[in-house]
Amino acid sequence: MAESFTVLPSDMEPTERGSFQGHGSLKLAFARWEHPEPKGRVVISHGYGEHGERYRHTAKWLHSLGWSVSSMDHAGFGRSEGTRGDVTGIRPFADDFALFLHQERLHDATRIGAHPRLVDEVPVLAAPVLPQVVLGHSFGALVALLACLWHPDTMEGLVLSSPAVSLRPRAGLMKLVSSVLSRLAPHLPIDLPGNKNLVCSDPVLVQRYWADPYCHRRVTASFPAAIQKGREELLAFGSELDRPMLLLEADMDTVVDPDGAEAIWTSMKPGLLERHRLKGFYHEIFHDIHRSEAMALVEPWLETRYRTWKAASAPTSMEGIPALLPPAIAV
């Protein structure tokens, strides 16, 4: 039987915090948990209303497996700049996340002394020196999928926790309010109703959520419209996804319909997708009271990514990566 977590989780403080410039010149915050001899890097893409450092207990677990960990706060969330809960579209989120993934590639290369090379007399980054895997939750999993679709050179695989590609139908009143606001005031933020205890089953982490000044429940009518646009992109082009994925779905999910994205998953190339429906789990899988069950699925999958990378020859070209990235600022 999976271990239950009912006490304050054991966290790990970041070894470094910083920021970089994203879409619209917004300053986007990130954190790193560096391992002295990493197998690779796991990059966390957080969900709606939270931020990367809400996963400090997840970072500690991944670090104990031998991986360096990074997270960034998407625009409008956590320590990053941007209007809380508002969007101008889904593409800026995916492009900002891809830029961060490129930055972490460069960071790992720089740590071991790899230098940019000239390709057709243009400086480009050194070939990746470590496997890079994304762990995305809910909205962050949607962003990660789109980054994989549009920027596949940024990662070697994805762990998807309750990806927000098919949201549950909203209550009648909320649907009416959203419809009116989308026409009259698409960028007016409102407080999103809901019971956090139906999203996260660990009462300790629910309490921490409400006490966390970097979490919020603000949303505009533009936000669900952006999620729908992301869904449409994946429905149209999901067959082009070409990275290994571990899909974790919660069978008691009140936010996402785990049966609503079949067309995307069935369109993927055979052998890329490993899928698990976790019984008794709520939406926030890595904050669930039985999260050790999910962790036990992730561990061998990550080890396979590491061994596959180690056995394969390193890529010889990084022409798809931008030659110059805005410098990160350590804080």
HUWODA-V249762 format. One record per backbone hydrogen bond with DSSP energy under -0.5 kcal/mol. NH is the residue of the N-H (numbers start at 1). CO is the residue of the C=O. E is the energy in kcal/mol with one decimal. If there is no record, write none. Layout:
<<NH,CO,E> <NH,CO,E>>
This chain:
<<5,289,-2.6> <6,4,-0.6> <11,9,-0.7> <15,32,-2.3> <16,32,-1.5> <18,30,-2.1> <19,329,-1.6> <20,28,-2.0> <22,20,-0.5> <22,26,-3.3> <25,22,-1.6> <26,23,-1.1> <28,20,-3.1> <28,26,-0.7> <30,18,-2.4> <31,71,-2.6> <32,16,-2.6> <33,69,-3.2> <38,35,-0.7> <39,66,-3.2> <41,131,-2.6> <42,68,-2.6> <43,41,-0.5> <43,133,-2.9> <44,42,-0.5> <44,70,-3.2> <45,135,-2.6> <46,44,-0.6> <46,72,-0.6> <50,47,-1.3> <54,51,-1.6> <55,52,-1.7> <56,53,-1.1> <59,55,-2.7> <60,56,-2.0> <61,57,-1.8> <62,58,-2.6> <63,59,-2.6> <64,60,-2.0> <65,61,-0.8> <65,62,-0.7> <66,63,-1.6> <67,62,-1.8> <68,40,-2.4> <69,33,-2.2> <70,42,-2.4> <71,31,-2.2> <72,44,-1.1> <73,29,-2.7> <74,72,-0.6> <76,81,-2.0> <77,74,-1.9> <78,214,-1.0> <80,77,-1.9> <81,27,-2.7> <85,76,-0.7> <86,83,-1.7> <88,89,-0.6> <93,90,-0.5> <94,90,-1.5> <95,91,-2.7> <96,92,-2.5> <97,93,-2.2> <98,94,-2.3> <99,95,-2.2> <100,96,-2.1> <101,97,-2.3> <102,98,-2.3> <103,99,-2.2> <104,100,-2.4> <105,101,-1.9> <106,102,-2.4> <107,103,-2.6> <108,104,-2.3> <109,105,-2.2> <110,106,-2.7> <111,107,-1.9> <112,108,-1.0> <112,109,-0.5> <113,110,-1.3> <114,109,-2.6> <117,124,-2.1> <119,117,-0.6> <119,122,-2.7> <122,119,-1.1> <124,117,-2.9> <131,39,-0.7> <133,41,-2.8> <134,157,-2.3> <135,43,-2.6> <136,134,-0.6> <136,159,-2.7> <137,45,-2.4> <138,161,-2.9> <140,137,-2.2> <142,138,-1.9> <143,139,-2.3> <144,140,-2.1> <145,141,-2.4> <146,142,-2.2> <147,143,-2.4> <148,144,-2.2> <149,145,-2.1> <150,146,-2.7> <151,147,-2.9> <154,151,-1.9> <155,152,-1.1> <156,132,-3.7> <157,132,-0.7> <158,244,-2.2> <159,134,-3.2> <160,158,-0.5> <160,246,-3.1> <161,136,-3.0> <161,159,-0.6> <162,160,-0.6> <162,248,-2.7> <164,138,-1.7> <165,163,-2.0> <168,255,-2.9> <175,171,-2.7> <176,172,-2.1> <177,173,-2.6> <178,174,-2.4> <179,175,-2.1> <180,176,-2.3> <181,177,-2.7> <182,178,-2.3> <183,179,-0.8> <183,180,-0.8> <184,180,-2.4> <185,181,-2.1> <188,185,-1.7> <189,187,-0.7> <190,219,-2.6> <192,217,-3.4> <196,194,-0.7> <198,195,-2.2> <199,196,-1.6> <200,196,-2.5> <202,287,-0.7> <203,201,-0.8> <206,202,-1.9> <207,203,-2.1> <208,204,-2.1> <209,205,-1.9> <210,206,-2.0> <211,207,-1.4> <212,208,-0.7> <212,209,-1.1> <213,211,-0.7> <215,212,-1.6> <216,49,-1.9> <219,190,-2.1> <220,85,-1.7> <222,186,-1.7> <223,220,-1.4> <224,220,-0.6> <225,221,-0.9> <226,222,-1.9> <227,223,-2.1> <228,224,-2.3> <229,225,-1.8> <230,226,-2.1> <231,227,-2.2> <232,228,-2.3> <233,229,-2.0> <234,230,-2.0> <235,231,-2.5> <236,232,-1.9> <237,233,-2.4> <238,234,-2.1> <240,237,-2.3> <241,238,-1.7> <244,156,-0.6> <245,272,-3.0> <246,158,-2.5> <247,245,-0.6> <247,274,-3.3> <248,160,-3.1> <248,246,-0.6> <249,247,-0.5> <249,276,-2.7> <251,249,-0.5> <251,278,-2.1> <252,281,-1.9> <253,250,-1.2> <257,166,-3.4> <258,256,-0.8> <260,257,-2.0> <262,259,-0.7> <264,261,-1.0> <265,261,-1.9> <266,262,-2.9> <267,263,-0.6> <267,264,-0.5> <268,264,-0.5> <268,265,-1.0> <269,241,-0.6> <272,269,-1.5> <274,245,-2.6> <274,272,-0.5> <276,247,-2.7> <278,249,-3.6> <278,276,-0.6> <279,277,-0.7> <281,278,-1.3> <284,199,-2.6> <285,283,-1.6> <287,284,-1.3> <288,285,-1.2> <291,288,-1.7> <292,3,-0.7> <293,290,-2.0> <294,290,-0.6> <295,291,-2.6> <296,292,-2.0> <297,293,-0.8> <297,294,-0.8> <298,294,-1.8> <299,295,-2.2> <300,296,-0.7> <301,297,-1.0> <302,298,-2.8> <303,299,-2.1> <304,300,-2.1> <305,301,-1.8> <306,302,-2.4> <307,303,-2.7> <308,304,-2.6> <309,305,-2.2> <310,306,-2.6> <311,307,-2.1> <312,308,-1.4> <321,318,-2.0> <329,19,-3.0> <330,328,-0.5> <331,17,-3.3>>
